[in-house]
C-alpha cells in the first residue's frame, strides 16, 4: 500500500510529533484524512483540489552532531542520524525509513513543525536530507485548533531560513563548547584519579553552575550578627496592636535597653500622620513560559521542566496555545470573545467568563516582554475531556491567568498611621480589600486584611507593653529550580525552551542536590575556574546569545559565530593543555576533591590558613572571627558566642563544622585568634 502513496507526486507536510500530525491532518482534511502505517509510523493521506497531501510526523530531532576525531581541541563535526550516536533513540530508525519512502517522491514540502527555532531546524533538516529546500514552504501557527491550522495552511510563508540558521548555529556552537570542555574535564580527572568519569560542561550550564556554587558558599559560610528591636504595643479601642518598625535595628543591646526604658517612662507615642488611600493593582500580565513555570513551582511545587512537559501535552491536545514563548502580549487578532464564550461552559470559570462577556471591549493587560514567533500562552477554549490532577492544575493556572488579565483592577483600601516614639518612627498599617477585581478568579496572591480603628493626627496612644526582641541578619535565600530559572532569565542566558532542561542537567549530573552544589559540583567548578575561567563568565555567554539573535534577524551569518566560537574555545583548550603538561595530582587544590589536608573535609588546604582549612572552611573561619566583633559589643565571650551561633538554624553549615572543630582544640588557642 505504501507504494501507492505519493506515487504520482504529492505535497508532503512534516509535523514535529505524531499527535501534532493527527491534529493537522484532521483539520486540513476536515476529518477525511486516511490513516495508514509505514514501518510502524502513522501517516495521514488526503486529497484536496485534485492534489494529494501526505502528513508525516517526525519524533523531534532526527539528526545530531558527532565527530570521529579523538582528543582536544576538536572542531570537525558532521550532522548524522541521531539513532546512530545517541543511546535511547533506536526507535528513530523507523522514522528514517518512512521519510526515505515518501519524501523523495514529493513535489513540494510544507514544514508544519512547531514555529520556533527547534521546529524550524527539525523540518529543514528532514527536507534537506530527502527533498528539496527550494520547494519548501512554512506553516505558522500558535495553536492546534482547527481554524488556526486551516488559516495557516491557506497563508503559507516562505521557509524561515534565518531562524534555521540561528538554530543550526546554536546547536553547533554549543556542541563545540560542550565537547571540548567536557573532554578536557574528563582528561584532567583521569590524570588526577586514574579513572574515567563522565563529566559535562556547557556554554549556559557552566555559568549557571557557578551561580549555584557562589550561593552555596555564601550560605554555608554565613555567620549571623545580632540586631535588637524595641517592640512597642499600644492599646486601642479594638484591642492591643503591635507597632511596625520604621527605623534601623539597634546594633547594641545596651542602646535598645536604654531606649525601651525611656519609652516605658513616657508611656505614649504621638500620631504624626494618617494616610488613607485606595490603591489600584492592575491585572497580572498574560503568561509567558517563565512566568507560569515560576507560579507552578511556587503554588504547587511542580518543577519548571515538568511544567513545560505538561504545557506541551496541553498544547498537543489543542487546549492551550504554543507554550515555548517569551511573550506577555495577547494580540487583538485572537478572537478572545469566542474563547471566553467557550470557557463560560465550564462551571468553575463561568462566573468570571460571563462577567467578561458583558464588557464592550476585551483588552488584556499586556506586559512588556515580546516574542517574534508567538503570543503569550492562552487557552483555546476547547473543553478538556479528561485531565490528570497535575495536568488539571497547570491548565487551571492558564485559564485563570487568561481571564484575570481582562478583569478590573484589584483595589485595596490602605490606612497608614505614622507615629513618633522619642524621635524614632513607628507605623500602624491597616488594609482591607475594597474591590476584588481580578483576584476573584486568580486567587494566588495572599492579602491579609487588617482593620485599625479611627485615629487622628495629634493623638497620644497609650503604650501597653515594651519588649526587647533579638533578631539576626539573614543569609541570601537558597536557589530552587524556579528561582534559578529566574536568575538565568535576568542574566539573558539560555532560552525559554532550554533553561529548564539545563537546570535538570545540573541535577542529573550530580552537580546540584536540593538547593546546594554537591562535592562533585564544587570539584567541576574548581577545575573550570582554574583552567577555563573565561568560559564561565555570564557576559561571554550573553554575548553569544546576542549574536544568535542577530542571526535570527538576518544581521549576521552562522559562519561568523562558529568562527568566533572556535577561536574562544581553541584558545582556552590551548591554555588548558599547557597548564596540565607537568601536572602533579598532589598539588591540585580543587574543592570537593578530598585528597587530604583540611582537618574537616580532607580537601586541599588554603595556603594562608593557620588550621590548614580548605578554602570554604577558611572563609567560614574568617567570617566567624570578623563577626565576633558585633557580638563582643554586648559583652558576650568567645565560648558563649560559639555556642549561640552554633545553635542558630540560619548559621552556615561550614561555620558549624568549624565551631565543632574548634571545640576539639584548646580553648586558649581558639581564643588567641579572636
C-alpha positions as CSV (number, residue, x, y, z in Angstrom):
1,X,0.0,0.0,0.0
2,X,2.9,2.4,0.7
3,X,3.9,2.2,-2.9
4,X,0.6,3.8,-3.9
5,X,1.2,6.8,-1.6
6,X,2.7,9.8,-3.4
7,X,3.2,7.6,-6.5
8,X,2.4,10.5,-8.8
9,X,4.0,13.2,-6.7
10,X,2.4,14.7,-3.6
11,X,2.8,17.6,-1.2
12,X,4.5,16.3,2.0
13,X,3.6,18.0,5.3
14,X,6.1,17.4,8.0
15,X,4.8,17.6,11.6
16,X,7.0,17.6,14.7
17,X,5.3,14.7,16.5
18,X,2.6,12.1,15.7
19,X,0.0,13.8,17.9
20,X,0.5,17.1,16.1
21,X,0.4,15.3,12.7
22,X,-3.0,13.8,13.6
23,X,-4.4,17.2,14.5
24,X,-3.0,18.9,11.4
25,X,-4.3,16.1,9.1
26,X,-7.8,16.2,10.6
27,X,-8.0,20.0,10.4
28,X,-6.8,20.3,6.8
29,X,-8.9,17.4,5.5
30,X,-12.0,18.3,7.5
31,X,-11.8,14.9,9.1
32,X,-11.5,13.0,5.9
33,X,-7.8,12.0,6.1
34,X,-7.0,8.3,5.7
35,X,-4.6,7.0,8.3
36,X,-2.0,4.4,7.2
37,X,1.1,2.9,8.7
38,X,4.6,2.8,7.1
39,X,7.3,1.0,9.0
40,X,5.1,1.3,12.1
41,X,4.8,5.1,11.7
42,X,1.3,6.6,11.3
43,X,0.9,8.9,8.4
44,X,-2.3,10.6,7.0
45,X,-3.3,11.0,3.4
46,X,-6.0,13.2,1.9
47,X,-6.8,14.8,-1.4
48,X,-7.8,18.5,-1.9
49,X,-8.5,20.2,-5.2
50,X,-7.0,17.3,-7.1
51,X,-3.7,17.2,-5.2
52,X,-2.5,14.5,-2.8
53,X,-1.3,15.6,0.6
54,X,0.7,13.3,3.0
55,X,1.1,14.4,6.6
56,X,4.1,12.6,8.1
57,X,5.4,13.0,11.6
58,X,8.9,13.3,13.0
59,X,9.7,12.5,16.6
60,X,11.6,15.6,17.5
61,X,15.2,16.0,16.2
62,X,16.2,13.1,13.9
63,X,19.8,14.4,13.5
64,X,22.5,15.3,15.9
65,X,26.1,16.3,15.7
66,X,29.0,13.9,16.0
67,X,32.7,13.6,15.3
68,X,35.2,10.8,14.6
69,X,38.1,12.9,15.9
70,X,39.5,11.9,19.3
71,X,41.2,14.3,21.8
72,X,41.0,18.1,22.1
73,X,40.6,20.5,20.5
74,X,38.1,19.1,18.1
75,X,36.4,21.4,15.6
76,X,35.5,18.9,12.9
77,X,31.9,17.5,13.0
78,X,29.0,16.3,11.0
79,X,25.2,16.0,11.2
80,X,24.4,12.3,11.5
81,X,21.2,10.2,12.2
82,X,20.6,10.6,15.9
83,X,19.9,6.9,16.4
84,X,23.4,6.1,15.3
85,X,25.2,8.1,18.0
86,X,22.8,8.5,21.0
87,X,21.5,5.9,23.3
88,X,17.8,5.6,23.7
89,X,17.0,6.7,20.1
90,X,16.9,3.5,18.2
91,X,13.2,4.0,17.6
92,X,14.1,6.9,15.2
93,X,15.2,4.4,12.6
94,X,11.6,3.7,11.7
95,X,11.0,7.4,11.0
96,X,14.1,7.5,8.7
97,X,12.6,4.6,6.8
98,X,9.2,6.3,6.5
99,X,10.7,9.6,5.3
100,X,13.0,7.9,2.8
101,X,10.0,6.1,1.4
102,X,7.8,9.2,0.9
103,X,9.7,12.4,0.6
104,X,11.9,11.7,-2.5
105,X,8.6,11.3,-4.4
106,X,7.1,14.6,-3.2
107,X,6.8,17.6,-5.4
108,X,6.5,20.2,-2.6
109,X,7.2,20.3,1.1
110,X,5.5,22.1,4.0
111,X,7.3,22.4,7.3
112,X,4.4,22.2,9.9
113,X,6.6,21.7,12.9
114,X,6.3,24.0,15.9
115,X,7.0,27.6,14.9
116,X,10.2,28.1,16.8
117,X,13.9,27.7,16.2
118,X,13.9,23.9,17.0
119,X,10.8,23.2,14.9
120,X,12.4,25.2,12.0
121,X,15.6,23.1,12.3
122,X,13.7,19.8,12.5
123,X,11.7,20.4,9.4
124,X,14.6,21.9,7.4
125,X,16.9,19.0,8.2
126,X,14.3,16.5,7.0
127,X,13.6,18.2,3.8
128,X,17.3,18.8,3.2
129,X,18.0,15.1,3.6
130,X,15.2,13.7,1.5
131,X,13.8,16.5,-0.5
132,X,14.5,20.0,-1.9
133,X,14.6,23.0,0.4
134,X,13.9,25.4,-2.6
135,X,10.4,23.8,-2.8
136,X,9.6,24.1,0.9
137,X,7.0,26.4,2.5
138,X,6.3,27.1,6.2
139,X,3.1,26.9,8.2
140,X,3.0,29.3,11.1
141,X,0.5,28.7,13.9
142,X,0.4,29.2,17.7
143,X,-2.3,26.6,18.5
144,X,-3.5,23.3,17.1
145,X,-7.1,24.4,16.8
146,X,-8.7,23.6,13.5
147,X,-9.5,27.1,12.5
148,X,-6.0,28.4,13.1
149,X,-4.4,25.4,11.3
150,X,-6.6,26.0,8.2
151,X,-5.8,29.7,8.2
152,X,-2.1,28.9,8.4
153,X,-2.4,26.4,5.6
154,X,-4.1,29.0,3.4
155,X,-1.4,31.5,4.1
156,X,1.8,29.5,3.7
157,X,5.0,31.5,4.2
158,X,8.5,31.2,2.7
159,X,10.9,28.9,4.6
160,X,12.2,30.7,7.7
161,X,15.8,30.3,6.8
162,X,17.1,32.9,9.3
163,X,15.5,31.0,12.1
164,X,17.0,27.8,10.8
165,X,20.5,29.4,10.6
166,X,20.1,30.6,14.2
167,X,19.1,27.1,15.3
168,X,21.9,25.4,13.5
169,X,24.4,27.9,14.9
170,X,23.2,27.3,18.5
171,X,23.5,23.5,18.1
172,X,26.9,23.7,16.5
173,X,28.3,26.3,18.9
174,X,27.1,24.5,21.9
175,X,28.5,21.2,20.6
176,X,31.9,22.8,20.1
177,X,31.8,24.4,23.5
178,X,30.5,21.3,25.3
179,X,32.6,18.5,23.8
180,X,35.9,20.4,24.2
181,X,35.4,21.5,27.8
182,X,33.8,18.2,28.8
183,X,36.6,16.1,27.2
184,X,39.1,18.4,28.9
185,X,37.5,17.9,32.3
186,X,37.5,14.1,31.8
187,X,41.1,14.2,30.8
188,X,42.0,16.2,33.9
189,X,40.2,13.9,36.3
190,X,41.8,10.9,34.6
191,X,45.2,12.4,35.4
192,X,44.2,13.1,39.0
193,X,42.3,9.9,39.9
194,X,43.5,7.4,37.2
195,X,39.9,6.6,36.4
196,X,37.3,7.5,33.8
197,X,34.3,9.6,34.8
198,X,31.6,11.1,32.6
199,X,31.6,14.9,33.2
200,X,30.0,17.7,31.2
201,X,30.2,21.4,30.9
202,X,28.3,23.8,28.6
203,X,28.1,27.3,27.4
204,X,24.9,28.0,29.5
205,X,25.3,25.2,32.0
206,X,28.7,26.3,33.3
207,X,27.8,29.9,34.4
208,X,24.6,28.5,35.9
209,X,26.6,26.0,38.0
210,X,28.9,28.8,39.0
211,X,26.0,30.8,40.4
212,X,24.8,27.8,42.4
213,X,28.3,27.4,43.8
214,X,28.5,31.0,44.7
215,X,25.2,30.8,46.5
216,X,26.2,27.6,48.3
217,X,29.5,29.1,49.5
218,X,27.8,32.3,50.7
219,X,25.1,30.4,52.6
220,X,27.3,27.8,54.1
221,X,29.8,30.3,55.4
222,X,27.2,32.8,56.7
223,X,27.6,34.0,60.3
224,X,24.6,35.9,61.7
225,X,25.0,39.2,63.6
226,X,22.7,40.1,66.4
227,X,20.3,43.0,66.0
228,X,17.9,44.4,68.6
229,X,14.3,45.6,68.1
230,X,12.3,47.5,70.6
231,X,8.7,46.3,70.1
232,X,6.1,48.8,71.2
233,X,2.4,47.7,71.8
234,X,-0.4,50.2,72.2
235,X,-4.0,49.9,73.4
236,X,-6.7,51.0,71.1
237,X,-10.5,50.6,71.3
238,X,-10.5,47.3,69.5
239,X,-7.6,45.8,71.4
240,X,-3.8,45.7,71.6
241,X,-1.7,46.4,68.5
242,X,2.0,45.9,67.8
243,X,3.7,48.9,66.1
244,X,5.8,48.2,63.0
245,X,9.4,49.3,62.9
246,X,10.3,52.3,60.9
247,X,14.0,52.7,61.8
248,X,17.1,50.6,61.6
249,X,17.6,48.0,64.3
250,X,19.8,48.7,67.3
251,X,23.2,47.1,66.9
252,X,23.9,47.2,70.7
253,X,21.6,45.7,73.3
254,X,22.5,48.4,75.8
255,X,21.2,51.1,73.4
256,X,17.9,49.1,73.0
257,X,17.6,48.7,76.8
258,X,18.1,52.4,77.3
259,X,15.6,53.4,74.7
260,X,13.0,50.9,75.9
261,X,13.3,52.3,79.5
262,X,12.6,55.8,78.2
263,X,9.5,54.7,76.3
264,X,8.1,53.0,79.4
265,X,8.7,56.2,81.3
266,X,7.0,58.5,78.9
267,X,4.1,56.0,78.4
268,X,2.8,57.1,75.0
269,X,3.6,57.5,71.3
270,X,2.4,60.5,69.2
271,X,0.4,60.2,65.9
272,X,2.2,62.5,63.4
273,X,0.4,61.5,60.2
274,X,-2.5,59.4,58.9
275,X,-2.7,58.5,55.3
276,X,-5.8,56.9,53.8
277,X,-6.0,56.0,50.2
278,X,-7.3,53.5,47.7
279,X,-4.6,51.6,45.8
280,X,-5.3,50.0,42.5
281,X,-3.4,46.9,41.3
282,X,-3.6,46.2,37.6
283,X,-4.4,42.6,36.5
284,X,-1.4,40.3,36.0
285,X,0.2,40.2,32.6
286,X,-0.6,37.2,30.3
287,X,1.6,34.2,31.0
288,X,4.9,33.6,29.2
289,X,6.7,30.3,29.8
290,X,9.0,31.6,32.6
291,X,6.1,33.2,34.4
292,X,4.0,30.1,34.6
293,X,7.0,27.9,35.4
294,X,7.7,30.1,38.5
295,X,4.0,30.1,39.5
296,X,3.6,26.4,39.1
297,X,6.6,25.9,41.4
298,X,5.6,28.5,43.9
299,X,2.0,27.3,44.2
300,X,2.2,23.5,43.5
301,X,6.0,22.8,43.7
302,X,5.9,21.5,40.1
303,X,9.4,21.8,38.6
304,X,10.0,24.1,35.6
305,X,10.9,21.1,33.4
306,X,7.7,19.2,34.4
307,X,5.6,22.3,33.9
308,X,6.9,22.6,30.3
309,X,6.2,18.9,29.7
310,X,2.6,19.3,30.9
311,X,2.1,22.5,28.8
312,X,3.3,20.7,25.7
313,X,0.8,17.9,26.4
314,X,-2.0,20.5,26.8
315,X,-0.8,22.2,23.5
316,X,-0.9,18.9,21.6
317,X,-4.4,18.3,22.9
318,X,-5.4,21.7,21.4
319,X,-6.2,23.1,24.9
320,X,-3.7,25.9,25.0
321,X,-1.5,27.9,22.6
322,X,2.1,27.2,22.0
323,X,3.9,27.3,25.4
324,X,7.6,28.0,24.5
325,X,7.1,31.7,24.3
326,X,8.7,34.7,25.9
327,X,5.8,37.0,25.1
328,X,3.5,38.6,27.7
329,X,1.2,40.0,25.0
330,X,-2.1,38.8,23.6
331,X,-2.7,40.4,20.2
332,X,-6.1,41.8,19.1
333,X,-6.2,39.2,16.2
334,X,-7.1,36.5,18.7
335,X,-10.9,36.0,19.0
336,X,-11.0,36.5,22.8
337,X,-14.8,36.8,22.9
338,X,-15.2,33.4,21.2
339,X,-12.6,31.8,23.6
340,X,-14.3,33.2,26.7
341,X,-17.7,32.1,25.5
342,X,-16.5,28.5,25.3
343,X,-14.7,28.8,28.7
344,X,-18.0,30.0,30.2
345,X,-19.4,26.5,29.6
346,X,-17.0,25.2,32.3
347,X,-18.7,25.7,35.7
348,X,-15.6,26.7,37.7
349,X,-14.9,29.6,35.3
350,X,-18.4,30.6,34.2
351,X,-18.9,33.4,36.7
352,X,-15.8,35.3,35.6
353,X,-16.3,34.5,31.9
354,X,-19.9,35.7,31.8
355,X,-18.8,38.9,33.6
356,X,-16.2,39.5,30.9
357,X,-18.7,38.8,28.1
358,X,-20.7,41.8,29.3
359,X,-17.7,44.1,28.5
360,X,-17.9,46.3,25.5
361,X,-14.2,45.6,24.8
362,X,-11.8,42.9,25.9
363,X,-8.4,44.5,26.4
364,X,-5.7,42.4,28.1
365,X,-3.2,43.9,30.4
366,X,-0.3,43.1,28.2
367,X,3.2,43.0,29.6
368,X,6.5,44.4,28.2
369,X,8.1,41.1,27.1
370,X,7.7,40.1,23.4
371,X,8.4,37.1,21.2
372,X,8.6,37.4,17.4
373,X,7.1,34.0,16.8
374,X,4.3,33.5,19.3
375,X,1.9,35.4,21.6
376,X,1.5,34.8,25.4
377,X,0.1,31.5,26.5
378,X,-3.7,31.4,26.3
379,X,-6.4,28.7,26.5
380,X,-8.0,27.9,23.1
381,X,-11.5,27.4,24.6
382,X,-11.5,23.7,23.8
383,X,-13.1,21.9,26.7
384,X,-10.9,19.3,28.3
385,X,-12.3,15.7,28.3
386,X,-10.1,14.2,30.9
387,X,-7.1,15.6,32.7
388,X,-4.8,14.1,35.3
389,X,-4.6,16.0,38.6
390,X,-1.3,17.6,37.7
391,X,-2.4,18.5,34.2
392,X,-5.5,19.9,35.6
393,X,-3.6,22.2,37.9
394,X,-1.5,23.7,35.1
395,X,-4.5,24.1,32.8
396,X,-6.3,25.8,35.6
397,X,-3.4,28.3,36.0
398,X,-3.5,29.1,32.3
399,X,-7.3,29.7,32.2
400,X,-7.4,31.7,35.4
401,X,-4.5,33.9,34.4
402,X,-6.0,34.5,30.9
403,X,-9.4,35.5,32.4
404,X,-7.7,37.7,35.1
405,X,-5.8,39.8,32.6
406,X,-9.1,41.1,31.2
407,X,-10.7,41.9,34.5
408,X,-10.9,45.0,36.6
409,X,-8.1,46.1,38.9
410,X,-7.8,44.8,42.5
411,X,-8.5,47.8,44.7
412,X,-7.4,47.8,48.4
413,X,-8.1,50.5,51.0
414,X,-4.9,51.3,52.8
415,X,-4.5,53.2,56.1
416,X,-1.0,54.1,57.2
417,X,-0.5,55.7,60.6
418,X,2.9,57.2,61.3
419,X,3.9,57.6,64.9
420,X,6.8,59.3,66.8
421,X,8.3,57.5,69.7
422,X,11.0,59.7,71.2
423,X,12.4,60.6,67.8
424,X,12.1,57.1,66.3
425,X,9.4,56.3,63.7
426,X,6.9,53.5,64.0
427,X,3.8,52.6,61.9
428,X,0.4,51.1,62.1
429,X,-0.8,49.7,58.8
430,X,-4.4,48.7,58.1
431,X,-5.6,47.2,54.8
432,X,-8.8,45.8,53.5
433,X,-10.0,44.7,50.1
434,X,-12.3,47.3,48.6
435,X,-12.9,45.5,45.3
436,X,-11.5,42.1,44.5
437,X,-11.4,42.6,40.7
438,X,-9.1,40.1,39.1
439,X,-8.2,38.5,42.4
440,X,-11.6,36.8,42.4
441,X,-10.6,34.4,39.5
442,X,-6.8,34.4,40.2
443,X,-6.7,34.0,44.0
444,X,-3.0,33.2,44.3
445,X,-1.9,36.5,45.9
446,X,-2.3,36.5,49.6
447,X,-3.6,39.7,51.1
448,X,-4.0,39.6,54.9
449,X,-6.7,42.1,55.8
450,X,-6.2,44.1,59.0
451,X,-8.5,46.8,60.3
452,X,-7.4,49.6,62.7
453,X,-9.8,51.9,64.5
454,X,-10.2,55.6,63.9
455,X,-7.0,57.6,64.8
456,X,-6.4,61.3,64.4
457,X,-3.2,63.3,63.9
458,X,-2.0,64.5,67.4
459,X,-3.5,61.6,69.3
460,X,-1.3,60.1,72.0
461,X,-1.6,56.4,72.0
462,X,-1.0,54.7,75.4
463,X,1.8,52.2,75.5
464,X,0.7,48.9,76.9
465,X,3.9,46.9,76.6
466,X,7.6,47.4,75.5
467,X,9.7,44.3,74.7
468,X,13.2,44.0,73.5
469,X,13.5,41.3,70.8
470,X,16.7,40.0,69.3
471,X,16.8,39.5,65.5
472,X,19.6,38.4,63.3
473,X,21.0,39.3,59.9
474,X,19.8,36.7,57.3
475,X,21.7,34.8,54.6
476,X,20.7,35.2,51.0
477,X,17.9,32.7,50.1
478,X,18.8,29.4,48.6
479,X,18.0,28.6,45.0
480,X,15.3,26.3,43.9
481,X,14.6,25.3,40.3
482,X,12.2,28.2,39.7
483,X,14.4,30.9,41.2
484,X,17.4,29.6,39.4
485,X,15.4,29.8,36.1
486,X,14.5,33.4,37.0
487,X,18.2,34.2,37.6
488,X,19.0,32.7,34.1
489,X,16.3,34.9,32.6
490,X,17.7,38.0,34.4
491,X,21.2,37.3,33.0
492,X,19.9,36.8,29.5
493,X,21.4,33.3,29.1
494,X,19.6,30.3,27.6
495,X,16.2,30.5,26.0
496,X,12.7,29.9,27.3
497,X,12.9,26.5,25.7
498,X,16.2,25.4,27.1
499,X,16.6,26.8,30.6
500,X,14.5,24.2,32.5
501,X,16.4,21.4,30.7
502,X,19.8,22.9,31.6
503,X,18.7,23.1,35.3
504,X,17.6,19.4,35.2
505,X,21.0,18.5,33.7
506,X,22.8,20.0,36.7
507,X,20.8,17.7,39.0
508,X,21.1,14.6,36.8
509,X,24.9,15.0,36.6
510,X,25.0,15.2,40.4
511,X,26.4,18.7,40.4
512,X,23.4,20.1,42.4
513,X,21.3,18.4,45.1
514,X,18.4,20.2,46.8
515,X,19.5,23.8,46.8
516,X,23.2,23.3,47.1
517,X,26.2,22.4,44.9
518,X,27.5,18.9,45.7
519,X,31.1,18.0,46.2
520,X,31.2,16.9,42.6
521,X,29.7,20.2,41.6
522,X,32.4,22.0,43.6
523,X,35.1,19.9,42.0
524,X,33.9,20.7,38.5
525,X,33.5,24.4,39.4
526,X,37.1,24.5,40.7
527,X,38.5,22.8,37.6
528,X,36.7,25.2,35.3
529,X,37.6,28.2,37.5
530,X,41.3,27.3,37.2
531,X,41.5,26.3,33.6
532,X,38.5,27.8,31.8
533,X,37.6,30.9,33.9
534,X,36.8,32.9,30.7
535,X,34.2,30.4,29.6
536,X,32.4,30.6,32.9
537,X,31.6,34.3,32.6
538,X,27.9,35.2,32.2
539,X,29.0,38.2,30.0
540,X,30.6,35.9,27.4
541,X,27.6,33.6,27.3
542,X,25.3,36.6,26.9
543,X,27.4,38.0,24.1
544,X,27.0,34.8,22.1
545,X,23.2,34.9,22.8
546,X,23.1,38.4,21.3
547,X,24.9,37.1,18.2
548,X,22.4,34.3,17.8
549,X,19.6,36.9,17.9
550,X,21.4,38.8,15.1
551,X,21.5,35.6,13.0
552,X,17.7,35.2,13.6
553,X,17.1,38.7,12.4
554,X,19.3,38.2,9.3
555,X,22.0,40.6,10.5
556,X,24.8,38.0,11.0
557,X,25.9,34.8,9.3
558,X,26.2,31.4,11.0
559,X,29.8,31.2,9.9
560,X,30.7,34.2,11.9
561,X,29.6,32.9,15.3
562,X,31.1,29.4,14.6
563,X,34.4,31.0,13.7
564,X,34.3,33.1,16.9
565,X,33.4,30.0,19.0
566,X,36.3,28.1,17.6
567,X,38.7,31.0,18.5
568,X,37.4,31.4,22.0
569,X,37.3,27.7,22.8
570,X,40.5,26.9,20.9
571,X,42.5,29.5,23.0
572,X,41.0,28.1,26.2
573,X,42.0,24.5,25.3
574,X,45.4,25.6,24.3
575,X,45.9,27.2,27.8
576,X,44.5,24.1,29.4
577,X,46.8,21.7,27.7
578,X,49.8,23.8,28.5
579,X,48.7,24.0,32.2
580,X,48.4,20.3,32.7
581,X,51.7,19.3,31.0
582,X,53.5,18.7,34.3
583,X,50.5,18.2,36.5
584,X,51.2,16.7,39.9
585,X,47.9,15.4,41.4
586,X,49.3,16.2,44.9
587,X,49.4,19.9,44.0
588,X,45.8,20.1,43.0
589,X,43.7,22.3,45.3
590,X,40.2,21.8,43.9
591,X,37.2,22.0,46.2
592,X,35.5,18.7,46.7
593,X,38.5,16.6,45.7
594,X,39.1,15.1,49.1
595,X,42.8,14.3,48.7
596,X,43.8,15.3,52.2
597,X,44.7,18.4,54.1
598,X,41.7,20.1,55.6
599,X,41.1,18.6,59.1
600,X,37.3,18.8,58.5
601,X,36.6,17.7,54.9
602,X,40.1,16.4,53.7
603,X,40.1,18.9,50.8
604,X,43.4,20.6,49.9
605,X,44.2,23.3,52.5
606,X,44.2,27.1,51.8
607,X,47.8,28.1,51.9
608,X,47.0,31.0,54.2
609,X,45.0,29.0,56.8
610,X,46.6,28.6,60.2
611,X,44.5,25.5,60.8
612,X,45.0,24.1,57.3
613,X,41.4,24.6,56.5
614,X,40.2,24.2,52.9
615,X,39.1,27.3,51.0
616,X,35.5,27.2,52.1
617,X,36.2,26.3,55.7
618,X,38.8,29.1,55.9
619,X,36.2,31.6,54.6
620,X,33.8,30.3,57.3
621,X,36.5,30.7,60.0
622,X,37.4,34.2,59.0
623,X,33.8,35.3,59.0
624,X,33.4,33.7,62.4
625,X,36.3,35.8,63.6
626,X,35.1,39.0,61.9
627,X,31.5,38.7,63.1
628,X,32.6,38.2,66.7
629,X,33.2,41.9,66.9
630,X,29.5,42.6,66.7
631,X,28.7,40.1,69.4
632,X,31.5,41.2,71.7
633,X,30.0,44.7,72.0
634,X,27.3,43.1,74.2
635,X,30.0,41.5,76.5
636,X,29.5,38.1,75.1
637,X,32.6,35.9,75.5
638,X,34.2,33.8,72.7
639,X,32.9,30.5,74.1
640,X,29.4,31.8,74.6
641,X,29.5,33.3,71.1
642,X,30.4,29.9,69.6
643,X,27.6,28.2,71.5
644,X,25.0,30.7,70.5
645,X,26.0,30.8,66.8
646,X,26.1,27.0,66.5
647,X,22.6,26.7,67.8
648,X,21.1,29.2,65.3
649,X,19.4,27.5,62.3
650,X,20.5,30.3,59.9
651,X,24.2,29.8,60.7
652,X,26.0,28.3,57.7
653,X,26.8,24.6,57.7
654,X,30.5,25.1,57.2
655,X,30.6,27.6,60.1
656,X,29.0,25.0,62.4
657,X,31.7,22.5,61.2
658,X,34.4,25.0,62.1
659,X,32.9,25.6,65.5
660,X,32.8,21.8,66.2
661,X,36.4,21.5,65.2
662,X,37.5,24.4,67.4
663,X,35.8,22.7,70.3
664,X,38.2,19.9,69.9
665,X,41.3,22.0,70.4
666,X,42.3,24.0,73.4
667,X,40.1,27.0,74.4
668,X,43.1,29.1,74.9
669,X,44.4,28.6,71.4
670,X,41.0,29.3,69.9
671,X,40.7,32.5,72.0
672,X,44.1,33.7,70.9
673,X,42.8,34.4,67.4
674,X,39.7,36.3,68.4
